[in-house]
Amino acid sequence: MGTFFVTVLFIIILGFLLTALKYLGQEKHLSQSYYNHFNFSSLIISVPPWWQKTGDPIGRLGFRSLIGTREFICEFQLQKIVPSREFQTNFPFMLGDFLDSHHIVMDPDSVLENRKEIIISDQKLNQRIQSIYRLEGKGTLKKEKRIYLDCFLIKYTDLPTPLLCYAISPVLMGGLEGPYFEKAVFHMAVAE
């Protein structure tokens, strides 16, 4: 009788898990049609409806998640570059300034990559992109809070100012909201 009860309980739990995974998988595809669209500089940025726009100064577009503790933040901002240096040599300084200004120390296993392949889905925007740098990983915020950081730095061929896109969240929240942040970056488009 004991093994029968355990088997039935296992089948019921497995059924709930499979049903939940089915609907969660569909949710990502269904939510794309419900995205909110924002004009930023010469771009259109699409974000999920549960992200709330924050009051931002000129040159920045920020969002907070309305889910959970609202600790997920992401921002799109135009970065100034020292005119006397090339983009590639300035990137480490810009990244260091960004991390310092936010009091973030990244873990040694964080990944910094220069994306040679273009990952933006809009072809008009792809033609304007010179390079994309990405920093992704876990770190510590203000020496006390564990975070997940996903950061893109995009250099355009026709603009002197690169676009910095980043998301900072608690580690577990990064697992939930991170794919939506990536989708917002990958689906940026040129404003017509």
N, CA, C and O of each residue as an XYZ file, in Angstrom:
768
protein
N       0.825     -1.195      0.000
C       0.000      0.000      0.000
C       0.862      1.249      0.000
O       0.489      2.254     -0.604
N       2.010      1.205      0.667
C       2.891      2.371      0.751
C       3.468      2.764     -0.592
O       3.509      3.950     -0.920
N       3.918      1.792     -1.380
C       4.505      2.124     -2.682
C       3.436      2.600     -3.665
O       3.714      3.432     -4.528
N       2.208      2.073     -3.537
C       1.125      2.535     -4.404
C       0.836      4.011     -4.139
O       0.688      4.799     -5.073
N       0.758      4.379     -2.862
C       0.502      5.769     -2.481
C       1.617      6.688     -2.991
O       1.336      7.762     -3.524
N       2.874      6.275     -2.831
C       4.012      7.074     -3.294
C       3.973      7.209     -4.823
O       4.251      8.285     -5.351
N       3.633      6.135     -5.532
C       3.565      6.174     -6.985
C       2.465      7.131     -7.458
O       2.689      7.931     -8.366
N       1.287      7.051     -6.851
C       0.183      7.945     -7.218
C       0.554      9.394     -6.921
O       0.314     10.281     -7.741
N       1.133      9.632     -5.761
C       1.560     10.985     -5.391
C       2.608     11.505     -6.375
O       2.554     12.665     -6.782
N       3.551     10.660     -6.754
C       4.583     11.045     -7.722
C       3.958     11.406     -9.065
O       4.352     12.397     -9.681
N       2.994     10.623     -9.524
C       2.339     10.883    -10.812
C       1.572     12.204    -10.758
O       1.601     12.972    -11.719
N       0.892     12.473     -9.653
C       0.145     13.727     -9.511
C       1.097     14.922     -9.521
O       0.838     15.913    -10.204
N       2.185     14.838     -8.775
C       3.159     15.936     -8.726
C       3.806     16.129    -10.093
O       3.995     17.262    -10.536
N       4.139     15.049    -10.752
C       4.721     15.134    -12.096
C       3.748     15.795    -13.066
O       4.152     16.602    -13.903
N       2.465     15.454    -12.953
C       1.440     16.074    -13.805
C       1.359     17.577    -13.583
O       1.257     18.344    -14.541
N       1.403     18.008    -12.305
C       1.387     19.446    -12.002
C       2.608     20.143    -12.571
O       2.496     21.230    -13.138
N       3.769     19.530    -12.426
C       5.003     20.129    -12.942
C       4.979     20.260    -14.462
O       5.350     21.302    -15.003
N       4.542     19.206    -15.149
C       4.485     19.260    -16.612
C       3.482     20.314    -17.087
O       3.743     21.027    -18.056
N       2.338     20.413    -16.409
C       1.352     21.428    -16.763
C       1.912     22.830    -16.543
O       1.739     23.709    -17.387
N       2.580     23.040    -15.414
C       3.175     24.348    -15.126
C       4.239     24.700    -16.159
O       4.277     25.835    -16.635
N       5.095     23.762    -16.513
C       6.133     24.022    -17.516
C       5.525     24.339    -18.878
O       6.031     25.191    -19.608
N       4.449     23.657    -19.211
C       3.777     23.912    -20.493
C       3.286     25.356    -20.556
O       3.511     26.038    -21.556
N       2.623     25.830    -19.507
C       2.086     27.186    -19.509
C       3.167     28.234    -19.362
O       3.066     29.311    -19.951
N       4.195     27.942    -18.593
C       5.306     28.894    -18.479
C       6.028     29.032    -19.809
O       6.435     30.135    -20.175
N       6.192     27.953    -20.528
C       6.828     28.012    -21.837
C       6.013     28.822    -22.832
O       6.573     29.576    -23.628
N       4.699     28.672    -22.794
C       3.835     29.437    -23.680
C       3.810     30.905    -23.291
O       3.665     31.765    -24.160
N       3.949     31.214    -22.006
C       3.870     32.584    -21.514
C       4.906     33.479    -22.171
O       4.611     34.631    -22.490
N       6.109     32.974    -22.378
C       7.146     33.777    -23.011
C       6.753     34.152    -24.429
O       7.012     35.275    -24.861
N       6.137     33.240    -25.157
C       5.750     33.517    -26.533
C       4.521     34.418    -26.587
O       4.453     35.316    -27.426
N       3.559     34.194    -25.713
C       2.350     34.999    -25.710
C       2.632     36.432    -25.277
O       2.012     37.363    -25.791
N       3.547     36.624    -24.351
C       3.779     37.961    -23.814
C       4.405     38.897    -24.835
O       4.295     40.113    -24.679
N       5.059     38.382    -25.877
C       5.696     39.236    -26.884
C       4.672     40.175    -27.520
O       5.001     41.327    -27.804
N       3.454     39.721    -27.747
C       2.433     40.573    -28.355
C       1.922     41.631    -27.384
O       1.300     42.606    -27.804
N       2.173     41.453    -26.115
C       1.710     42.403    -25.110
C       2.794     43.363    -24.643
O       2.577     44.122    -23.699
N       3.944     43.344    -25.278
C       5.054     44.203    -24.860
C       4.687     45.678    -25.031
O       3.942     46.045    -25.939
N       5.228     46.519    -24.135
C       5.100     47.967    -24.253
C       6.308     48.483    -25.022
O       7.420     47.987    -24.841
N       6.098     49.465    -25.868
C       7.155     49.985    -26.733
C       7.477     51.423    -26.329
O       6.577     52.236    -26.117
N       8.773     51.724    -26.225
C       9.237     53.048    -25.834
C      10.253     53.554    -26.848
O      11.138     52.812    -27.274
N      10.122     54.824    -27.232
C      11.120     55.455    -28.091
C      12.250     55.966    -27.216
O      12.024     56.615    -26.195
N      13.466     55.660    -27.635
C      14.649     56.114    -26.914
C      15.721     56.433    -27.937
O      16.178     55.557    -28.672
N      16.119     57.701    -27.977
C      17.068     58.159    -28.978
C      16.473     57.809    -30.342
O      15.362     58.247    -30.644
N      17.156     57.053    -31.157
C      16.616     56.665    -32.466
C      16.142     55.215    -32.450
O      16.023     54.587    -33.502
N      15.872     54.679    -31.252
C      15.509     53.266    -31.106
C      14.100     53.097    -30.559
O      13.539     54.000    -29.939
N      13.548     51.923    -30.803
C      12.325     51.492    -30.141
C      12.722     50.317    -29.257
O      13.295     49.338    -29.735
N      12.418     50.416    -27.976
C      12.746     49.360    -27.023
C      11.433     48.783    -26.508
O      10.562     49.520    -26.045
N      11.295     47.462    -26.591
C      10.075     46.768    -26.172
C      10.338     46.026    -24.878
O      11.304     45.272    -24.763
N       9.457     46.251    -23.893
C       9.632     45.633    -22.577
C       8.322     44.975    -22.146
O       7.252     45.349    -22.626
N       8.403     43.997    -21.241
C       7.189     43.331    -20.762
C       6.279     44.320    -20.017
O       6.756     45.315    -19.471
N       4.983     44.043    -19.997
C       4.044     44.973    -19.371
C       4.199     45.106    -17.857
O       3.710     46.080    -17.284
N       4.859     44.167    -17.198
C       5.030     44.274    -15.754
C       6.275     45.086    -15.371
O       6.602     45.193    -14.189
N       6.959     45.649    -16.349
C       8.059     46.563    -16.052
C       7.507     47.977    -16.026
O       6.844     48.407    -16.970
N       7.776     48.693    -14.958
C       7.303     50.063    -14.804
C       8.423     51.024    -15.174
O       9.552     50.881    -14.705
N       8.110     52.003    -16.016
C       9.091     53.009    -16.408
C       9.385     53.890    -15.200
O       8.473     54.304    -14.484
N      10.671     54.172    -14.982
C      11.071     55.044    -13.874
C      11.331     56.440    -14.413
O      11.581     56.618    -15.606
N      11.272     57.423    -13.537
C      11.581     58.793    -13.939
C      13.053     58.893    -14.276
O      13.908     58.659    -13.422
N      13.350     59.237    -15.508
C      14.727     59.197    -15.963
C      15.160     60.539    -16.526
O      14.357     61.250    -17.129
N      16.424     60.889    -16.333
C      16.944     62.098    -16.972
C      17.136     61.866    -18.473
O      17.023     60.740    -18.957
N      17.423     62.935    -19.191
C      17.655     62.830    -20.631
C      18.838     61.897    -20.883
O      19.846     61.952    -20.179
N      18.702     61.042    -21.897
C      19.765     60.111    -22.248
C      19.680     58.787    -21.510
O      20.576     57.951    -21.627
N      18.587     58.583    -20.734
C      18.405     57.327    -19.994
C      16.955     56.889    -20.059
O      16.040     57.711    -20.088
N      16.763     55.579    -20.080
C      15.436     54.985    -20.025
C      15.534     53.814    -19.067
O      16.253     52.853    -19.340
N      14.827     53.875    -17.951
C      14.936     52.837    -16.933
C      13.606     52.186    -16.609
O      12.538     52.750    -16.849
N      13.697     50.975    -16.053
C      12.503     50.213    -15.696
C      12.739     49.464    -14.387
O      13.871     49.131    -14.036
N      11.645     49.209    -13.675
C      11.622     48.341    -12.489
C      10.541     47.294    -12.712
O       9.523     47.557    -13.353
N      10.778     46.115    -12.176
C       9.778     45.067    -12.282
C       8.719     45.270    -11.209
O       9.031     45.638    -10.076
N       7.469     45.028    -11.573
C       6.370     45.111    -10.602
C       6.126     43.774     -9.919
O       5.213     43.641     -9.103
N       6.949     42.780    -10.258
C       6.811     41.454     -9.671
C       7.714     41.350     -8.450
O       8.850     41.822     -8.469
N       7.213     40.738     -7.402
C       8.047     40.472     -6.227
C       8.436     41.731     -5.481
O       7.610     42.611     -5.237
N       9.707     41.803     -5.122
C      10.189     42.884     -4.267
C      10.584     44.126     -5.034
O      11.041     45.095     -4.427
N      10.425     44.133     -6.355
C      10.752     45.271     -7.220
C      12.240     45.601     -7.188
O      12.633     46.744     -7.425
N      13.060     44.608     -6.899
C      14.499     44.843     -6.848
C      15.164     44.693     -8.204
O      16.352     44.986     -8.338
N      14.431     44.246     -9.209
C      14.991     44.150    -10.552
C      14.931     45.524    -11.195
O      13.862     46.129    -11.280
N      16.081     46.021    -11.651
C      16.109     47.277    -12.398
C      16.889     47.055    -13.682
O      17.831     46.262    -13.719
N      16.497     47.749    -14.719
C      17.294     47.745    -15.934
C      17.267     49.148    -16.505
O      16.337     49.920    -16.273
N      18.306     49.458    -17.255
C      18.428     50.803    -17.798
C      19.098     50.762    -19.151
O      19.965     49.928    -19.412
N      18.681     51.674    -20.004
C      19.293     51.895    -21.304
C      19.792     53.335    -21.260
O      19.013     54.256    -21.012
N      21.083     53.532    -21.499
C      21.609     54.898    -21.443
C      22.720     55.104    -22.454
O      23.471     54.187    -22.785
N      22.800     56.330    -22.933
C      23.862     56.705    -23.852
C      25.069     57.117    -23.023
O      24.946     57.939    -22.114
N      26.236     56.554    -23.328
C      27.465     56.796    -22.574
C      28.383     57.746    -23.326
O      28.517     57.650    -24.546
N      29.006     58.652    -22.613
C      29.999     59.546    -23.220
C      31.343     58.830    -23.256
O      31.684     58.074    -22.346
N      32.100     59.081    -24.322
C      33.436     58.502    -24.474
C      34.431     59.636    -24.599
O      34.145     60.661    -25.218
N      35.606     59.450    -24.007
C      36.674     60.422    -24.158
C      37.041     60.472    -25.635
O      37.434     59.445    -26.188
N      36.928     61.633    -26.306
C      37.104     61.669    -27.754
C      38.496     61.288    -28.240
O      38.640     60.891    -29.397
N      39.518     61.391    -27.410
C      40.885     61.165    -27.872
C      41.263     59.690    -27.939
O      42.358     59.367    -28.399
N      40.398     58.791    -27.496
C      40.726     57.364    -27.483
C      39.759     56.558    -28.318
O      38.630     56.978    -28.573
N      40.213     55.401    -28.737
C      39.359     54.496    -29.500
C      38.378     53.807    -28.560
O      38.626     53.705    -27.359
N      37.280     53.342    -29.105
C      36.232     52.675    -28.320
C      36.771     51.463    -27.562
O      36.480     51.292    -26.378
N      37.552     50.624    -28.239
C      38.017     49.391    -27.604
C      38.903     49.677    -26.399
O      38.838     48.947    -25.411
N      39.727     50.716    -26.451
C      40.594     50.995    -25.310
C      39.837     51.697    -24.206
O      40.258     51.646    -23.051
N      38.740     52.348    -24.520
C      37.942     53.016    -23.505
C      36.970     52.086    -22.809
O      36.541     52.370    -21.691
N      36.616     50.989    -23.442
C      35.617     50.109    -22.858
C      35.976     49.663    -21.446
O      35.124     49.752    -20.562
N      37.197     49.185    -21.189
C      37.499     48.779    -19.811
C      37.349     49.937    -18.814
O      36.930     49.723    -17.677
N      37.687     51.152    -19.235
C      37.527     52.292    -18.337
C      36.052     52.591    -18.094
O      35.646     52.865    -16.965
N      35.251     52.536    -19.162
C      33.813     52.779    -19.016
C      33.186     51.716    -18.126
O      32.369     52.028    -17.260
N      33.564     50.477    -18.335
C      33.036     49.389    -17.533
C      33.466     49.542    -16.083
O      32.658     49.365    -15.171
N      34.723     49.868    -15.870
C      35.216     50.084    -14.504
C      34.496     51.232    -13.820
O      34.147     51.138    -12.643
N      34.270     52.323    -14.555
C      33.521     53.450    -13.991
C      32.094     53.051    -13.641
O      31.573     53.434    -12.593
N      31.469     52.279    -14.522
C      30.104     51.813    -14.266
C      30.063     50.962    -12.994
O      29.228     51.188    -12.117
N      30.966     49.987    -12.900
C      30.984     49.115    -11.727
C      31.305     49.905    -10.458
O      30.692     49.679     -9.415
N      32.260     50.827    -10.544
C      32.619     51.652     -9.378
C      31.449     52.538     -8.948
O      31.151     52.643     -7.758
N      30.794     53.169     -9.906
C      29.704     54.082     -9.553
C      28.522     53.354     -8.925
O      27.767     53.948     -8.155
N      28.356     52.083     -9.243
C      27.280     51.284     -8.659
C      27.767     50.431     -7.477
O      26.993     49.671     -6.896
N      29.037     50.562     -7.132
C      29.647     49.811     -6.016
C      29.489     48.305     -6.197
O      29.061     47.592     -5.290
N      29.848     47.841     -7.398
C      29.718     46.424     -7.740
C      31.102     45.815     -7.899
O      31.967     46.374     -8.573
N      31.301     44.651     -7.264
C      32.509     43.854     -7.463
C      32.045     42.531     -8.063
O      31.303     41.774     -7.436
N      32.497     42.267     -9.295
C      32.070     41.056     -9.998
C      32.877     39.847     -9.529
O      34.039     39.973     -9.143
N      32.243     38.674     -9.568
C      32.923     37.420     -9.255
C      33.939     37.112    -10.351
O      33.765     37.537    -11.493
N      35.008     36.370    -10.009
C      36.036     36.035    -11.012
C      35.508     35.219    -12.191
O      36.086     35.273    -13.276
N      34.424     34.466    -12.003
C      33.915     33.647    -13.102
C      32.918     34.397    -13.995
O      32.284     33.784    -14.854
N      32.773     35.702    -13.805
C      31.913     36.507    -14.678
C      32.512     36.527    -16.078
O      33.728     36.431    -16.245
N      31.653     36.651    -17.077
C      32.083     36.559    -18.469
C      32.016     37.936    -19.127
O      30.976     38.593    -19.127
N      33.159     38.358    -19.689
C      33.222     39.565    -20.503
C      33.569     39.108    -21.906
O      34.608     38.486    -22.129
N      32.691     39.421    -22.851
C      32.950     38.970    -24.216
C      32.690     40.090    -25.206
O      31.824     40.942    -25.006
N      33.462     40.062    -26.275
C      33.273     40.961    -27.401
C      32.496     40.170    -28.428
O      33.031     39.263    -29.067
N      31.230     40.518    -28.583
C      30.360     39.753    -29.477
C      30.639     40.125    -30.924
O      30.211     41.180    -31.393
N      31.348     39.268    -31.623
C      31.637     39.513    -33.038
C      30.373     39.349    -33.876
O      30.126     40.118    -34.805
N      29.578     38.338    -33.537
C      28.342     38.142    -34.281
C      27.304     39.138    -33.765
O      27.276     39.473    -32.581
N      26.478     39.588    -34.656
C      25.445     40.552    -34.299
C      24.226     39.779    -33.805
O      23.773     38.831    -34.447
N      23.708     40.197    -32.665
C      22.615     39.458    -32.046
C      21.299     40.229    -32.052
O      20.280     39.718    -31.586
N      21.310     41.445    -32.571
C      20.094     42.247    -32.627
C      19.258     41.788    -33.826
O      19.792     41.614    -34.922
N      17.966     41.592    -33.626
C      17.133     41.014    -34.688
C      16.754     42.011    -35.781
O      16.448     41.588    -36.895
N      16.763     43.309    -35.510
C      16.387     44.303    -36.511
C      17.551     44.526    -37.490
O      18.642     44.924    -37.080
N      17.315     44.270    -38.777
C      18.389     44.357    -39.779
C      18.897     45.787    -39.973
O      20.092     45.987    -40.188
N      18.017     46.777    -39.900
C      18.453     48.171    -40.043
C      19.398     48.556    -38.911
O      20.382     49.264    -39.126
N      19.094     48.089    -37.716
C      19.962     48.375    -36.573
C      21.272     47.603    -36.685
O      22.330     48.128    -36.338
N      21.214     46.368    -37.165
C      22.430     45.571    -37.359
C      23.436     46.279    -38.253
O      24.640     46.219    -38.002
N      22.960     46.939    -39.278
C      23.857     47.626    -40.202
C      24.571     48.796    -39.534
O      25.626     49.221    -40.007
N      24.025     49.318    -38.458
C      24.624     50.459    -37.755
C      25.549     50.035    -36.612
O      26.236     50.880    -36.036
N      25.579     48.762    -36.279
C      26.347     48.306    -35.114
C      27.761     47.907    -35.530
O      27.966     47.121    -36.454
N      28.720     48.476    -34.816
C      30.129     48.126    -35.044
C      30.543     46.952    -34.172
O      31.185     46.016    -34.649
N      30.177     46.998    -32.895
C      30.514     45.891    -31.991
C      29.599     45.911    -30.777
O      29.004     46.932    -30.433
N      29.507     44.743    -30.136
C      28.713     44.587    -28.921
C      29.582     43.889    -27.888
O      30.123     42.813    -28.143
N      29.712     44.501    -26.731
C      30.398     43.884    -25.606
C      29.344     43.468    -24.590
O      28.331     44.145    -24.415
N      29.596     42.343    -23.922
C      28.655     41.872    -22.908
C      29.409     41.414    -21.672
O      30.388     40.674    -21.765
N      28.945     41.862    -20.518
C      29.449     41.401    -19.217
C      28.269     40.768    -18.507
O      27.218     41.388    -18.338
N      28.458     39.525    -18.094
C      27.374     38.808    -17.432
C      27.935     37.983    -16.288
O      28.964     37.323    -16.433
N      27.255     38.023    -15.155
C      27.672     37.192    -14.040
C      27.134     37.678    -12.711
O      26.324     38.602    -12.633
N      27.611     37.026    -11.679
C      27.212     37.373    -10.315
C      28.269     38.281     -9.709
O      29.428     38.286    -10.123
N      27.843     39.036     -8.734
C      28.761     39.936     -8.054
C      28.196     40.347     -6.705
O      27.194     39.809     -6.235
N      28.868     41.315     -6.096
C      28.458     41.829     -4.796
C      28.226     43.327     -4.913
O      29.068     44.057     -5.436
N      27.086     43.773     -4.426
C      26.714     45.180     -4.449
C      26.939     45.774     -3.064
O      26.412     45.275     -2.071
N      27.718     46.832     -3.009
C      28.006     47.548     -1.756
C      28.523     46.622     -0.657
O      28.207     46.805      0.519
N      29.308     45.638     -1.044
C      29.986     44.698     -0.142
C      29.037     43.861      0.710
O      29.473     43.247      1.685
N      27.732     43.821      0.362
C      26.828     43.066      1.224
C      25.739     42.281      0.501
O      25.236     41.295      1.039
N      25.373     42.692     -0.686
C      24.231     42.082     -1.356
C      24.680     41.349     -2.619
O      25.354     41.926     -3.472
N      24.306     40.077     -2.733
C      24.627     39.282     -3.921
C      23.675     39.662     -5.047
O      22.462     39.743     -4.852
N      24.248     39.893     -6.232
C      23.449     40.332     -7.376
C      23.813     39.546     -8.628
O      24.821     38.843     -8.691
N      22.942     39.701     -9.618
C      23.203     39.217    -10.965
C      23.230     40.455    -11.855
O      22.329     41.291    -11.789
N      24.271     40.570    -12.690
C      24.419     41.703    -13.597
C      24.506     41.193    -15.023
O      25.260     40.266    -15.317
N      23.737     41.798    -15.897
C      23.827     41.548    -17.330
C      23.963     42.913    -17.980
O      23.106     43.780    -17.803
N      25.043     43.107    -18.736
C      25.380     44.426    -19.249
C      25.827     44.309    -20.706
O      26.685     43.490    -21.037
N      25.239     45.134    -21.570
C      25.632     45.202    -22.973
C      26.139     46.610    -23.261
O      25.546     47.587    -22.806
N      27.223     46.719    -24.007
C      27.716     48.001    -24.485
C      27.773     47.902    -26.002
O      28.508     47.082    -26.553
N      26.993     48.740    -26.671
C      26.829     48.644    -28.115
C      27.418     49.887    -28.773
O      27.027     51.013    -28.462
N      28.358     49.669    -29.682
C      28.997     50.759    -30.426
C      28.401     50.809    -31.824
O      28.378     49.812    -32.546
N      27.917     51.997    -32.190
C      27.341     52.212    -33.512
C      28.392     52.769    -34.461
O      29.312     53.464    -34.029
N      28.264     52.474    -35.737
C      29.202     52.998    -36.734
C      28.959     54.477    -36.989
O      29.893     55.202    -37.332
N      27.724     54.938    -36.829
C      27.382     56.311    -37.174
C      27.189     57.240    -35.971
O      26.810     58.397    -36.148
N      27.439     56.761    -34.771
C      27.291     57.591    -33.574
C      28.556     57.531    -32.721
O      29.145     56.461    -32.565
N      28.974     58.659    -32.173
C      30.156     58.638    -31.302
C      29.834     58.118    -29.902
O      30.744     57.813    -29.132
N      28.564     58.014    -29.571
C      28.139     57.641    -28.228
C      27.594     56.214    -28.216
O      26.605     55.939    -28.895
N      28.203     55.306    -27.471
C      27.660     53.940    -27.398
C      26.439     53.873    -26.484
O      26.187     54.778    -25.689
N      25.693     52.789    -26.614
C      24.528     52.541    -25.780
C      24.899     51.504    -24.730
O      25.400     50.429    -25.060
N      24.651     51.829    -23.466
C      24.874     50.897    -22.355
C      23.510     50.399    -21.905
O      22.639     51.194    -21.554
N      23.327     49.097    -21.915
C      22.089     48.465    -21.452
C      22.466     47.522    -20.317
O      23.316     46.650    -20.494
N      21.849     47.687    -19.164
C      22.206     46.786    -18.065
C      21.002     46.456    -17.205
O      20.029     47.208    -17.142
N      21.093     45.307    -16.543
C      20.077     44.863    -15.594
C      20.796     44.407    -14.338
O      21.756     43.640    -14.404
N      20.327     44.883    -13.192
C      20.874     44.496    -11.891
C      19.721     43.943    -11.062
O      18.659     44.557    -10.973
N      19.939     42.779    -10.458
C      18.879     42.177     -9.651
C      19.483     41.202     -8.653
O      20.642     40.811     -8.791
N      18.696     40.801     -7.633
C      19.135     39.681     -6.807
C      19.333     38.467     -7.716
O      18.720     38.372     -8.779
N      20.175     37.559     -7.298
C      20.554     36.434     -8.148
C      19.333     35.660     -8.651
O      19.246     35.381     -9.847
N      18.394     35.309     -7.781
C      17.234     34.533     -8.216
C      16.322     35.333     -9.131
O      15.764     34.778    -10.077
N      16.159     36.619     -8.871
C      15.319     37.464     -9.720
C      15.938     37.603    -11.114
O      15.220     37.740    -12.104
N      17.269     37.568    -11.187
C      17.946     37.619    -12.479
C      17.589     36.422    -13.338
O      17.502     36.530    -14.561
N      17.381     35.277    -12.698
C      16.960     34.091    -13.434
C      15.556     34.219    -13.987
O      15.244     33.633    -15.024
N      14.701     34.978    -13.310
C      13.329     35.174    -13.782
C      13.222     36.283    -14.820
O      12.583     36.106    -15.857
N      13.847     37.427    -14.546
C      13.711     38.600    -15.413
C      14.795     38.680    -16.484
O      14.615     39.356    -17.497
N      15.919     37.997    -16.271
C      17.034     38.068    -17.210
C      16.671     37.751    -18.652
O      17.077     38.490    -19.549
N      15.919     36.674    -18.914
C      15.554     36.384    -20.300
C      14.724     37.501    -20.947
O      14.824     37.724    -22.154
N      13.912     38.197    -20.158
C      13.119     39.299    -20.704
C      14.000     40.508    -20.993
O      13.753     41.244    -21.949
N      15.033     40.717    -20.164
C      15.979     41.790    -20.446
C      16.735     41.492    -21.742
O      16.878     42.367    -22.595
N      17.213     40.266    -21.884
C      17.893     39.875    -23.131
C      16.983     40.093    -24.333
O      17.418     40.610    -25.362
N      15.717     39.698    -24.202
C      14.773     39.862    -25.299
C      14.591     41.349    -25.632
O      14.489     41.712    -26.804
N      14.551     42.208    -24.608
C      14.420     43.654    -24.851
C      15.621     44.170    -25.629
O      15.462     44.994    -26.529
N      16.827     43.699    -25.297
C      18.035     44.132    -26.011
C      18.050     43.547    -27.423
O      18.304     44.270    -28.386
N      17.785     42.263    -27.555
C      17.867     41.607    -28.854
C      16.805     42.107    -29.837
O      17.007     42.042    -31.049
N      15.672     42.606    -29.322
C      14.590     43.050    -30.186
C      14.497     44.580    -30.305
O      13.466     45.106    -30.725
N      15.565     45.286    -29.940
C      15.571     46.722    -30.190
C      15.466     46.950    -31.688
O      15.927     46.130    -32.482
N      14.860     48.060    -32.070
C      14.682     48.351    -33.493
C      14.897     49.837    -33.743
O      14.806     50.660    -32.832
N      15.180     50.154    -34.986
C      15.337     51.553    -35.388
C      13.953     52.184    -35.460
O      13.038     51.623    -36.062
N      13.803     53.351    -34.843
C      12.526     54.067    -34.895
C      12.333     54.621    -36.311
O      13.237     55.243    -36.869
N      11.185     54.397    -36.867
C      10.890     54.860    -38.243
C      10.398     56.280    -38.216
O      10.098     56.850    -39.265
